[in-house]
């Protein structure tokens, strides 16, 4: 398989959905929802959105006849965990988001997982940023009302791709 950004994103999505998070459940006891990009209308308690942002600077070509290039792609994965309740639920939401981040990190530390099936030379979790906030639901009429606490963890997977 040739290395490419498309194959890397596709394999990252498939791996997250079918392997890394396949046995994980949210606070609602439903399986986590793994999607490519934004989840849309469907909103279970735990959502893992793959490739919400992809940054891919391309290096200058080499001088050889093949003129290979390298991309260091930063692929954002947003892990969102909603836990019903008031301020006391925030720590549970944070713990859930961090636990799911840990599953992702652990996956890439086991060889040959770091190549995402040959789609890239190597991939690893490079950064994470956690935000906490109140989760709201829109009433059928009127103002939205609070339904729980959310921890949104933006985890960046850096992939090195040579083509």
PyMOL commands that set and color helices and strands:
alter all, ss='L'
color gray80, all
select helices_A, chain A and resi 5-20+87-108+113-115
alter helices_A, ss='H'
color red, helices_A
select strands_A, chain A and resi 33-36+46-58+70-84+122-137+145-162
alter strands_A, ss='S'
color yellow, strands_A
deselect
rebuild
show_as cartoon
